[in-house]
């Protein structure tokens, strides 16, 4: 009997597309985490931070919805709160306080 060790979550993108998100398989998690680690290096630059976050989501989309695994397509269907939800689900790690991070980004724009 199989046991599920992860929870899948359904998200709705801005265009109404539904995707099921869950932790990434290891082959995608490695490049995802390499990219995500770089966010701390550019935390003081909103544009660079956002670029890296979208690139992380692009990697995750290779598992979730391959036809959306393109930065330009993603920028048309994502908002920042959804980006954070995808990153949390993909990494399998809860962000400490995504709302505080969101507020910081919005305050600096």
C-alpha positions as CSV (number, residue, x, y, z in Angstrom):
1,X,0.0,0.0,0.0
2,X,1.4,3.4,-1.1
3,X,1.6,6.3,1.4
4,X,1.6,9.9,0.2
5,X,4.4,11.9,1.8
6,X,3.5,15.2,0.4
7,X,0.4,17.4,0.0
8,X,-0.6,18.6,-3.4
9,X,-2.2,22.1,-3.5
10,X,-4.2,23.6,-6.3
11,X,-3.4,27.2,-7.3
12,X,-5.3,29.3,-9.8
13,X,-3.2,31.6,-11.9
14,X,-4.3,35.1,-13.0
15,X,-5.6,33.8,-16.3
16,X,-7.7,31.1,-14.6
17,X,-5.3,28.2,-15.3
18,X,-5.3,25.7,-12.4
19,X,-2.0,24.0,-11.4
20,X,-1.3,21.4,-8.8
21,X,1.8,22.1,-6.9
22,X,3.9,19.9,-4.6
23,X,7.6,19.5,-3.7
24,X,9.8,19.2,-6.7
25,X,11.5,16.0,-7.7
26,X,15.3,16.0,-6.9
27,X,16.3,16.5,-10.5
28,X,14.5,19.9,-10.5
29,X,15.1,20.8,-6.9
30,X,18.8,21.0,-7.4
31,X,18.8,23.8,-10.0
32,X,15.8,25.4,-8.2
33,X,17.7,25.7,-4.9
34,X,20.9,26.9,-6.7
35,X,18.9,29.7,-8.2
36,X,16.9,30.4,-5.0
37,X,20.1,30.8,-2.9
38,X,21.2,33.7,-5.1
39,X,18.1,35.8,-4.0
40,X,19.9,36.7,-0.7
41,X,22.8,38.1,-2.7
42,X,20.6,40.6,-4.5
43,X,18.0,41.2,-1.8
44,X,18.6,45.0,-2.0
45,X,17.7,45.1,-5.7
46,X,14.0,44.4,-6.3
47,X,14.3,43.9,-10.0
48,X,17.1,41.3,-9.7
49,X,15.3,39.6,-6.8
50,X,12.1,39.3,-8.8
51,X,14.0,38.0,-11.8
52,X,15.5,35.2,-9.7
53,X,12.2,34.3,-8.2
54,X,10.5,34.1,-11.6
55,X,13.4,31.9,-12.8
56,X,12.8,29.6,-9.8
57,X,9.1,29.4,-10.7
58,X,10.2,28.7,-14.3
59,X,12.1,25.6,-13.1
60,X,9.2,24.5,-11.0
61,X,6.8,24.8,-13.9
62,X,8.8,22.1,-15.8
63,X,7.1,19.7,-13.3
64,X,3.8,21.5,-12.8
65,X,2.8,22.8,-16.2
66,X,5.7,22.5,-18.8
67,X,3.9,24.7,-21.4
68,X,4.3,27.6,-18.9
69,X,8.0,27.0,-18.2
70,X,9.0,30.3,-19.8
71,X,9.7,33.6,-18.0
72,X,7.7,35.7,-20.4
73,X,4.6,33.5,-20.2
74,X,4.9,33.4,-16.4
75,X,5.1,37.2,-16.1
76,X,1.7,37.4,-17.8
77,X,-0.1,34.9,-15.5
78,X,1.5,35.4,-12.0
79,X,1.2,37.8,-9.2
80,X,3.7,38.0,-6.3
81,X,1.6,36.1,-3.7
82,X,1.3,33.2,-6.2
83,X,5.0,33.3,-6.9
84,X,5.6,32.8,-3.1
85,X,3.1,30.0,-2.9
86,X,4.8,28.2,-5.8
87,X,8.2,28.6,-4.2
88,X,7.0,27.3,-0.9
89,X,5.4,24.3,-2.5
90,X,8.3,23.6,-4.8
91,X,10.9,23.7,-2.1
92,X,8.8,21.9,0.5
93,X,9.9,24.5,2.9
94,X,7.6,27.1,4.5
95,X,8.7,30.6,4.0
96,X,8.9,32.2,7.5
97,X,6.6,35.1,6.7
98,X,5.8,35.5,3.0
99,X,3.5,38.5,3.9
100,X,6.3,40.4,5.5
101,X,8.5,39.7,2.5
102,X,5.7,40.8,0.2
103,X,5.2,44.0,2.2
104,X,8.9,44.8,2.1
105,X,9.0,44.4,-1.7
106,X,5.9,46.5,-2.2
107,X,7.1,49.2,0.1
108,X,10.4,49.5,-1.9
109,X,8.6,50.0,-5.2
